[in-house]
Amino acid sequence: MGSFLIKYRASFEKEFRSIPKEFTDAVAVRIDSLSQNPFPVGCKKLTNEEFYRIRVGNYRIVYSVDSNSKVITIERIKHRKDVYRKL
């Protein structure tokens, strides 16, 4: 599949800092792994959206994939109860 470039929305840093410390390493590893496989096991396409999500504990990483230019954009990282609001 090749290597994808990972980009981040402007709100990424603030959202990442709000995650409890016990999840930050796991989230970082999952995001890094997307560059090699943008559709890992457990990845779900969101209904009526052009986004995908992967789980890390109670947190969700929502991202978009542009296969033509090989770019993944991390849209948001939030707790599962908040992540789908106002996407």
PDB file as gemmi writes it, atoms N, CA and C in Angstrom:
CRYST1    1.000    1.000    1.000  90.00  90.00  90.00 P 1                      
ATOM      1  N   MET A   1       0.823  -1.193   0.000  1.00  0.00           N  
ATOM      2  CA  MET A   1       0.000   0.000   0.000  1.00  0.00           C  
ATOM      3  C   MET A   1       0.869   1.259   0.000  1.00  0.00           C  
ATOM      4  N   GLY A   2       2.076   1.147   0.505  1.00  0.00           N  
ATOM      5  CA  GLY A   2       2.976   2.293   0.495  1.00  0.00           C  
ATOM      6  C   GLY A   2       2.826   3.168   1.721  1.00  0.00           C  
ATOM      7  N   SER A   3       3.690   4.146   1.797  1.00  0.00           N  
ATOM      8  CA  SER A   3       3.710   5.018   2.957  1.00  0.00           C  
ATOM      9  C   SER A   3       2.864   6.267   2.717  1.00  0.00           C  
ATOM     10  N   PHE A   4       2.030   6.600   3.697  1.00  0.00           N  
ATOM     11  CA  PHE A   4       1.179   7.778   3.639  1.00  0.00           C  
ATOM     12  C   PHE A   4       1.765   8.873   4.527  1.00  0.00           C  
ATOM     13  N   LEU A   5       1.550  10.118   4.126  1.00  0.00           N  
ATOM     14  CA  LEU A   5       1.930  11.273   4.929  1.00  0.00           C  
ATOM     15  C   LEU A   5       0.794  11.549   5.906  1.00  0.00           C  
ATOM     16  N   ILE A   6       1.116  11.830   7.160  1.00  0.00           N  
ATOM     17  CA  ILE A   6       0.089  12.130   8.158  1.00  0.00           C  
ATOM     18  C   ILE A   6       0.107  13.622   8.455  1.00  0.00           C  
ATOM     19  N   LYS A   7      -1.069  14.242   8.313  1.00  0.00           N  
ATOM     20  CA  LYS A   7      -1.248  15.658   8.633  1.00  0.00           C  
ATOM     21  C   LYS A   7      -2.229  15.765   9.788  1.00  0.00           C  
ATOM     22  N   TYR A   8      -2.206  16.914  10.451  1.00  0.00           N  
ATOM     23  CA  TYR A   8      -3.047  17.108  11.630  1.00  0.00           C  
ATOM     24  C   TYR A   8      -3.846  18.396  11.504  1.00  0.00           C  
ATOM     25  N   ARG A   9      -5.092  18.383  11.965  1.00  0.00           N  
ATOM     26  CA  ARG A   9      -5.893  19.601  12.048  1.00  0.00           C  
ATOM     27  C   ARG A   9      -5.281  20.507  13.108  1.00  0.00           C  
ATOM     28  N   ALA A  10      -5.630  21.784  13.057  1.00  0.00           N  
ATOM     29  CA  ALA A  10      -5.084  22.763  13.996  1.00  0.00           C  
ATOM     30  C   ALA A  10      -5.420  22.419  15.442  1.00  0.00           C  
ATOM     31  N   SER A  11      -6.564  21.777  15.669  1.00  0.00           N  
ATOM     32  CA  SER A  11      -7.003  21.455  17.035  1.00  0.00           C  
ATOM     33  C   SER A  11      -6.329  20.208  17.605  1.00  0.00           C  
ATOM     34  N   PHE A  12      -5.497  19.530  16.810  1.00  0.00           N  
ATOM     35  CA  PHE A  12      -4.913  18.266  17.241  1.00  0.00           C  
ATOM     36  C   PHE A  12      -4.133  18.382  18.544  1.00  0.00           C  
ATOM     37  N   GLU A  13      -3.255  19.370  18.636  1.00  0.00           N  
ATOM     38  CA  GLU A  13      -2.390  19.489  19.816  1.00  0.00           C  
ATOM     39  C   GLU A  13      -3.208  19.642  21.095  1.00  0.00           C  
ATOM     40  N   LYS A  14      -4.225  20.484  21.055  1.00  0.00           N  
ATOM     41  CA  LYS A  14      -5.080  20.699  22.231  1.00  0.00           C  
ATOM     42  C   LYS A  14      -5.817  19.408  22.599  1.00  0.00           C  
ATOM     43  N   GLU A  15      -6.363  18.723  21.611  1.00  0.00           N  
ATOM     44  CA  GLU A  15      -7.078  17.471  21.877  1.00  0.00           C  
ATOM     45  C   GLU A  15      -6.132  16.405  22.412  1.00  0.00           C  
ATOM     46  N   PHE A  16      -4.935  16.318  21.848  1.00  0.00           N  
ATOM     47  CA  PHE A  16      -3.970  15.315  22.292  1.00  0.00           C  
ATOM     48  C   PHE A  16      -3.559  15.561  23.742  1.00  0.00           C  
ATOM     49  N   ARG A  17      -3.354  16.826  24.108  1.00  0.00           N  
ATOM     50  CA  ARG A  17      -2.981  17.156  25.490  1.00  0.00           C  
ATOM     51  C   ARG A  17      -4.109  16.854  26.474  1.00  0.00           C  
ATOM     52  N   SER A  18      -5.351  16.836  26.016  1.00  0.00           N  
ATOM     53  CA  SER A  18      -6.479  16.587  26.919  1.00  0.00           C  
ATOM     54  C   SER A  18      -6.681  15.095  27.219  1.00  0.00           C  
ATOM     55  N   ILE A  19      -5.994  14.230  26.474  1.00  0.00           N  
ATOM     56  CA  ILE A  19      -6.107  12.782  26.701  1.00  0.00           C  
ATOM     57  C   ILE A  19      -5.310  12.414  27.949  1.00  0.00           C  
ATOM     58  N   PRO A  20      -5.862  11.543  28.812  1.00  0.00           N  
ATOM     59  CA  PRO A  20      -5.091  11.093  29.989  1.00  0.00           C  
ATOM     60  C   PRO A  20      -3.770  10.451  29.571  1.00  0.00           C  
ATOM     61  N   LYS A  21      -2.752  10.652  30.394  1.00  0.00           N  
ATOM     62  CA  LYS A  21      -1.394  10.196  30.073  1.00  0.00           C  
ATOM     63  C   LYS A  21      -1.313   8.703  29.759  1.00  0.00           C  
ATOM     64  N   GLU A  22      -2.164   7.885  30.379  1.00  0.00           N  
ATOM     65  CA  GLU A  22      -2.068   6.443  30.140  1.00  0.00           C  
ATOM     66  C   GLU A  22      -2.478   6.051  28.719  1.00  0.00           C  
ATOM     67  N   PHE A  23      -3.122   6.956  27.977  1.00  0.00           N  
ATOM     68  CA  PHE A  23      -3.528   6.655  26.604  1.00  0.00           C  
ATOM     69  C   PHE A  23      -2.656   7.320  25.548  1.00  0.00           C  
ATOM     70  N   THR A  24      -1.842   8.315  25.917  1.00  0.00           N  
ATOM     71  CA  THR A  24      -1.119   9.088  24.900  1.00  0.00           C  
ATOM     72  C   THR A  24      -0.140   8.249  24.090  1.00  0.00           C  
ATOM     73  N   ASP A  25       0.578   7.345  24.728  1.00  0.00           N  
ATOM     74  CA  ASP A  25       1.526   6.501  23.980  1.00  0.00           C  
ATOM     75  C   ASP A  25       0.799   5.602  22.990  1.00  0.00           C  
ATOM     76  N   ALA A  26      -0.302   4.993  23.440  1.00  0.00           N  
ATOM     77  CA  ALA A  26      -1.069   4.101  22.569  1.00  0.00           C  
ATOM     78  C   ALA A  26      -1.660   4.869  21.386  1.00  0.00           C  
ATOM     79  N   VAL A  27      -2.154   6.080  21.644  1.00  0.00           N  
ATOM     80  CA  VAL A  27      -2.707   6.913  20.570  1.00  0.00           C  
ATOM     81  C   VAL A  27      -1.615   7.264  19.568  1.00  0.00           C  
ATOM     82  N   ALA A  28      -0.448   7.662  20.042  1.00  0.00           N  
ATOM     83  CA  ALA A  28       0.665   8.024  19.156  1.00  0.00           C  
ATOM     84  C   ALA A  28       1.089   6.837  18.296  1.00  0.00           C  
ATOM     85  N   VAL A  29       1.141   5.650  18.877  1.00  0.00           N  
ATOM     86  CA  VAL A  29       1.527   4.449  18.126  1.00  0.00           C  
ATOM     87  C   VAL A  29       0.489   4.146  17.044  1.00  0.00           C  
ATOM     88  N   ARG A  30      -0.803   4.248  17.396  1.00  0.00           N  
ATOM     89  CA  ARG A  30      -1.854   3.969  16.414  1.00  0.00           C  
ATOM     90  C   ARG A  30      -1.806   4.959  15.251  1.00  0.00           C  
ATOM     91  N   ILE A  31      -1.582   6.237  15.570  1.00  0.00           N  
ATOM     92  CA  ILE A  31      -1.500   7.253  14.512  1.00  0.00           C  
ATOM     93  C   ILE A  31      -0.307   6.975  13.612  1.00  0.00           C  
ATOM     94  N   ASP A  32       0.846   6.669  14.201  1.00  0.00           N  
ATOM     95  CA  ASP A  32       2.037   6.353  13.405  1.00  0.00           C  
ATOM     96  C   ASP A  32       1.808   5.148  12.498  1.00  0.00           C  
ATOM     97  N   SER A  33       1.090   4.151  13.002  1.00  0.00           N  
ATOM     98  CA  SER A  33       0.865   2.937  12.216  1.00  0.00           C  
ATOM     99  C   SER A  33      -0.046   3.190  11.014  1.00  0.00           C  
ATOM    100  N   LEU A  34      -0.843   4.257  11.064  1.00  0.00           N  
ATOM    101  CA  LEU A  34      -1.720   4.578   9.932  1.00  0.00           C  
ATOM    102  C   LEU A  34      -0.919   4.897   8.673  1.00  0.00           C  
ATOM    103  N   SER A  35       0.299   5.391   8.835  1.00  0.00           N  
ATOM    104  CA  SER A  35       1.107   5.744   7.661  1.00  0.00           C  
ATOM    105  C   SER A  35       1.417   4.517   6.810  1.00  0.00           C  
ATOM    106  N   GLN A  36       1.478   3.335   7.410  1.00  0.00           N  
ATOM    107  CA  GLN A  36       1.739   2.100   6.666  1.00  0.00           C  
ATOM    108  C   GLN A  36       0.458   1.391   6.242  1.00  0.00           C  
ATOM    109  N   ASN A  37      -0.609   1.530   7.052  1.00  0.00           N  
ATOM    110  CA  ASN A  37      -1.884   0.882   6.750  1.00  0.00           C  
ATOM    111  C   ASN A  37      -3.017   1.797   7.202  1.00  0.00           C  
ATOM    112  N   PRO A  38      -3.594   2.587   6.293  1.00  0.00           N  
ATOM    113  CA  PRO A  38      -4.641   3.526   6.688  1.00  0.00           C  
ATOM    114  C   PRO A  38      -5.971   2.864   7.035  1.00  0.00           C  
ATOM    115  N   PHE A  39      -6.094   1.578   6.782  1.00  0.00           N  
ATOM    116  CA  PHE A  39      -7.334   0.865   7.087  1.00  0.00           C  
ATOM    117  C   PHE A  39      -7.042  -0.378   7.924  1.00  0.00           C  
ATOM    118  N   PRO A  40      -6.564  -0.182   9.170  1.00  0.00           N  
ATOM    119  CA  PRO A  40      -6.187  -1.342  10.002  1.00  0.00           C  
ATOM    120  C   PRO A  40      -7.411  -2.136  10.464  1.00  0.00           C  
ATOM    121  N   VAL A  41      -7.166  -3.295  11.021  1.00  0.00           N  
ATOM    122  CA  VAL A  41      -8.233  -4.104  11.601  1.00  0.00           C  
ATOM    123  C   VAL A  41      -8.931  -3.269  12.679  1.00  0.00           C  
ATOM    124  N   GLY A  42     -10.249  -3.257  12.654  1.00  0.00           N  
ATOM    125  CA  GLY A  42     -11.015  -2.474  13.621  1.00  0.00           C  
ATOM    126  C   GLY A  42     -11.372  -1.087  13.140  1.00  0.00           C  
ATOM    127  N   CYS A  43     -10.870  -0.704  11.975  1.00  0.00           N  
ATOM    128  CA  CYS A  43     -11.178   0.602  11.383  1.00  0.00           C  
ATOM    129  C   CYS A  43     -12.630   0.580  10.899  1.00  0.00           C  
ATOM    130  N   LYS A  44     -13.370   1.653  11.142  1.00  0.00           N  
ATOM    131  CA  LYS A  44     -14.758   1.750  10.685  1.00  0.00           C  
ATOM    132  C   LYS A  44     -14.933   3.029   9.883  1.00  0.00           C  
ATOM    133  N   LYS A  45     -15.676   2.934   8.786  1.00  0.00           N  
ATOM    134  CA  LYS A  45     -16.038   4.128   8.027  1.00  0.00           C  
ATOM    135  C   LYS A  45     -17.280   4.711   8.692  1.00  0.00           C  
ATOM    136  N   LEU A  46     -17.279   6.014   8.921  1.00  0.00           N  
ATOM    137  CA  LEU A  46     -18.414   6.647   9.568  1.00  0.00           C  
ATOM    138  C   LEU A  46     -19.561   6.807   8.574  1.00  0.00           C  
ATOM    139  N   THR A  47     -20.766   6.571   9.040  1.00  0.00           N  
ATOM    140  CA  THR A  47     -21.962   6.671   8.212  1.00  0.00           C  
ATOM    141  C   THR A  47     -22.156   8.107   7.753  1.00  0.00           C  
ATOM    142  N   ASN A  48     -22.449   8.284   6.472  1.00  0.00           N  
ATOM    143  CA  ASN A  48     -22.719   9.600   5.874  1.00  0.00           C  
ATOM    144  C   ASN A  48     -21.563  10.580   5.994  1.00  0.00           C  
ATOM    145  N   GLU A  49     -20.375  10.103   6.205  1.00  0.00           N  
ATOM    146  CA  GLU A  49     -19.193  10.966   6.312  1.00  0.00           C  
ATOM    147  C   GLU A  49     -18.073  10.347   5.489  1.00  0.00           C  
ATOM    148  N   GLU A  50     -17.087  11.140   5.172  1.00  0.00           N  
ATOM    149  CA  GLU A  50     -15.899  10.641   4.472  1.00  0.00           C  
ATOM    150  C   GLU A  50     -14.760  10.416   5.453  1.00  0.00           C  
ATOM    151  N   PHE A  51     -15.100  10.028   6.670  1.00  0.00           N  
ATOM    152  CA  PHE A  51     -14.109   9.823   7.714  1.00  0.00           C  
ATOM    153  C   PHE A  51     -14.101   8.368   8.163  1.00  0.00           C  
ATOM    154  N   TYR A  52     -12.973   7.991   8.766  1.00  0.00           N  
ATOM    155  CA  TYR A  52     -12.817   6.676   9.366  1.00  0.00           C  
ATOM    156  C   TYR A  52     -12.469   6.876  10.824  1.00  0.00           C  
ATOM    157  N   ARG A  53     -12.656   5.822  11.618  1.00  0.00           N  
ATOM    158  CA  ARG A  53     -12.272   5.930  13.020  1.00  0.00           C  
ATOM    159  C   ARG A  53     -11.630   4.636  13.482  1.00  0.00           C  
ATOM    160  N   ILE A  54     -10.684   4.805  14.410  1.00  0.00           N  
ATOM    161  CA  ILE A  54     -10.096   3.663  15.095  1.00  0.00           C  
ATOM    162  C   ILE A  54     -10.197   3.926  16.588  1.00  0.00           C  
ATOM    163  N   ARG A  55     -10.226   2.856  17.359  1.00  0.00           N  
ATOM    164  CA  ARG A  55     -10.392   2.948  18.808  1.00  0.00           C  
ATOM    165  C   ARG A  55      -9.060   2.773  19.518  1.00  0.00           C  
ATOM    166  N   VAL A  56      -8.923   3.521  20.617  1.00  0.00           N  
ATOM    167  CA  VAL A  56      -7.825   3.313  21.563  1.00  0.00           C  
ATOM    168  C   VAL A  56      -8.467   3.447  22.934  1.00  0.00           C  
ATOM    169  N   GLY A  57      -8.825   2.316  23.532  1.00  0.00           N  
ATOM    170  CA  GLY A  57      -9.559   2.353  24.802  1.00  0.00           C  
ATOM    171  C   GLY A  57     -10.890   3.062  24.594  1.00  0.00           C  
ATOM    172  N   ASN A  58     -11.188   4.048  25.432  1.00  0.00           N  
ATOM    173  CA  ASN A  58     -12.417   4.823  25.298  1.00  0.00           C  
ATOM    174  C   ASN A  58     -12.247   6.031  24.390  1.00  0.00           C  
ATOM    175  N   TYR A  59     -11.128   6.137  23.718  1.00  0.00           N  
ATOM    176  CA  TYR A  59     -10.863   7.269  22.842  1.00  0.00           C  
ATOM    177  C   TYR A  59     -10.956   6.843  21.385  1.00  0.00           C  
ATOM    178  N   ARG A  60     -11.334   7.797  20.537  1.00  0.00           N  
ATOM    179  CA  ARG A  60     -11.477   7.534  19.114  1.00  0.00           C  
ATOM    180  C   ARG A  60     -10.606   8.498  18.330  1.00  0.00           C  
ATOM    181  N   ILE A  61      -9.944   7.975  17.319  1.00  0.00           N  
ATOM    182  CA  ILE A  61      -9.163   8.784  16.393  1.00  0.00           C  
ATOM    183  C   ILE A  61      -9.966   8.816  15.091  1.00  0.00           C  
ATOM    184  N   VAL A  62     -10.398   9.997  14.691  1.00  0.00           N  
ATOM    185  CA  VAL A  62     -11.174  10.162  13.463  1.00  0.00           C  
ATOM    186  C   VAL A  62     -10.264  10.797  12.425  1.00  0.00           C  
ATOM    187  N   TYR A  63     -10.235  10.210  11.237  1.00  0.00           N  
ATOM    188  CA  TYR A  63      -9.309  10.681  10.209  1.00  0.00           C  
ATOM    189  C   TYR A  63      -9.900  10.509   8.819  1.00  0.00           C  
ATOM    190  N   SER A  64      -9.331  11.247   7.865  1.00  0.00           N  
ATOM    191  CA  SER A  64      -9.718  11.109   6.466  1.00  0.00           C  
ATOM    192  C   SER A  64      -8.511  10.597   5.686  1.00  0.00           C  
ATOM    193  N   VAL A  65      -8.795   9.936   4.567  1.00  0.00           N  
ATOM    194  CA  VAL A  65      -7.732   9.358   3.745  1.00  0.00           C  
ATOM    195  C   VAL A  65      -7.892   9.854   2.311  1.00  0.00           C  
ATOM    196  N   ASP A  66      -6.827  10.416   1.771  1.00  0.00           N  
ATOM    197  CA  ASP A  66      -6.779  10.783   0.361  1.00  0.00           C  
ATOM    198  C   ASP A  66      -5.809   9.809  -0.301  1.00  0.00           C  
ATOM    199  N   SER A  67      -6.365   8.774  -0.915  1.00  0.00           N  
ATOM    200  CA  SER A  67      -5.537   7.718  -1.498  1.00  0.00           C  
ATOM    201  C   SER A  67      -4.740   8.195  -2.704  1.00  0.00           C  
ATOM    202  N   ASN A  68      -5.261   9.174  -3.427  1.00  0.00           N  
ATOM    203  CA  ASN A  68      -4.550   9.669  -4.617  1.00  0.00           C  
ATOM    204  C   ASN A  68      -3.247  10.365  -4.248  1.00  0.00           C  
ATOM    205  N   SER A  69      -3.308  11.252  -3.253  1.00  0.00           N  
ATOM    206  CA  SER A  69      -2.091  11.975  -2.864  1.00  0.00           C  
ATOM    207  C   SER A  69      -1.385  11.324  -1.673  1.00  0.00           C  
ATOM    208  N   LYS A  70      -1.920  10.201  -1.196  1.00  0.00           N  
ATOM    209  CA  LYS A  70      -1.345   9.446  -0.075  1.00  0.00           C  
ATOM    210  C   LYS A  70      -1.175  10.308   1.173  1.00  0.00           C  
ATOM    211  N   VAL A  71      -2.284  10.969   1.572  1.00  0.00           N  
ATOM    212  CA  VAL A  71      -2.287  11.818   2.758  1.00  0.00           C  
ATOM    213  C   VAL A  71      -3.412  11.383   3.684  1.00  0.00           C  
ATOM    214  N   ILE A  72      -3.073  11.235   4.955  1.00  0.00           N  
ATOM    215  CA  ILE A  72      -4.056  10.969   6.009  1.00  0.00           C  
ATOM    216  C   ILE A  72      -4.125  12.225   6.860  1.00  0.00           C  
ATOM    217  N   THR A  73      -5.346  12.721   7.102  1.00  0.00           N  
ATOM    218  CA  THR A  73      -5.525  13.894   7.953  1.00  0.00           C  
ATOM    219  C   THR A  73      -6.239  13.476   9.227  1.00  0.00           C  
ATOM    220  N   ILE A  74      -5.579  13.685  10.347  1.00  0.00           N  
ATOM    221  CA  ILE A  74      -6.193  13.382  11.641  1.00  0.00           C  
ATOM    222  C   ILE A  74      -7.168  14.519  11.949  1.00  0.00           C  
ATOM    223  N   GLU A  75      -8.447  14.190  12.002  1.00  0.00           N  
ATOM    224  CA  GLU A  75      -9.487  15.200  12.190  1.00  0.00           C  
ATOM    225  C   GLU A  75      -9.713  15.526  13.664  1.00  0.00           C  
ATOM    226  N   ARG A  76      -9.770  14.473  14.488  1.00  0.00           N  
ATOM    227  CA  ARG A  76      -9.964  14.696  15.921  1.00  0.00           C  
ATOM    228  C   ARG A  76      -9.646  13.457  16.721  1.00  0.00           C  
ATOM    229  N   ILE A  77      -9.338  13.696  17.995  1.00  0.00           N  
ATOM    230  CA  ILE A  77      -9.098  12.631  18.965  1.00  0.00           C  
ATOM    231  C   ILE A  77      -9.865  13.038  20.214  1.00  0.00           C  
ATOM    232  N   LYS A  78     -10.874  12.264  20.552  1.00  0.00           N  
ATOM    233  CA  LYS A  78     -11.685  12.606  21.720  1.00  0.00           C  
ATOM    234  C   LYS A  78     -12.227  11.342  22.367  1.00  0.00           C  
ATOM    235  N   HIS A  79     -12.778  11.527  23.560  1.00  0.00           N  
ATOM    236  CA  HIS A  79     -13.463  10.444  24.252  1.00  0.00           C  
ATOM    237  C   HIS A  79     -14.660  10.013  23.426  1.00  0.00           C  
ATOM    238  N   ARG A  80     -15.027   8.760  23.508  1.00  0.00           N  
ATOM    239  CA  ARG A  80     -16.091   8.215  22.663  1.00  0.00           C  
ATOM    240  C   ARG A  80     -17.420   8.940  22.828  1.00  0.00           C  
ATOM    241  N   LYS A  81     -17.683   9.524  24.006  1.00  0.00           N  
ATOM    242  CA  LYS A  81     -18.966  10.210  24.213  1.00  0.00           C  
ATOM    243  C   LYS A  81     -19.006  11.576  23.534  1.00  0.00           C  
ATOM    244  N   ASP A  82     -17.850  12.128  23.183  1.00  0.00           N  
ATOM    245  CA  ASP A  82     -17.781  13.464  22.587  1.00  0.00           C  
ATOM    246  C   ASP A  82     -17.345  13.506  21.125  1.00  0.00           C  
ATOM    247  N   VAL A  83     -16.747  12.443  20.638  1.00  0.00           N  
ATOM    248  CA  VAL A  83     -16.034  12.499  19.354  1.00  0.00           C  
ATOM    249  C   VAL A  83     -16.957  12.752  18.162  1.00  0.00           C  
ATOM    250  N   TYR A  84     -18.187  12.279  18.189  1.00  0.00           N  
ATOM    251  CA  TYR A  84     -19.038  12.387  17.009  1.00  0.00           C  
ATOM    252  C   TYR A  84     -19.875  13.656  16.974  1.00  0.00           C  
ATOM    253  N   ARG A  85     -19.809  14.464  18.008  1.00  0.00           N  
ATOM    254  CA  ARG A  85     -20.539  15.736  18.030  1.00  0.00           C  
ATOM    255  C   ARG A  85     -19.905  16.720  17.069  1.00  0.00           C  
ATOM    256  N   LYS A  86     -20.722  17.339  16.241  1.00  0.00           N  
ATOM    257  CA  LYS A  86     -20.272  18.409  15.339  1.00  0.00           C  
ATOM    258  C   LYS A  86     -19.064  18.016  14.486  1.00  0.00           C  
ATOM    259  N   LEU A  87     -19.161  16.908  13.823  1.00  0.00           N  
ATOM    260  CA  LEU A  87     -18.054  16.501  12.948  1.00  0.00           C  
ATOM    261  C   LEU A  87     -18.074  17.261  11.656  1.00  0.00           C  
TER     262      LEU A  87                                                      
END                                                                             
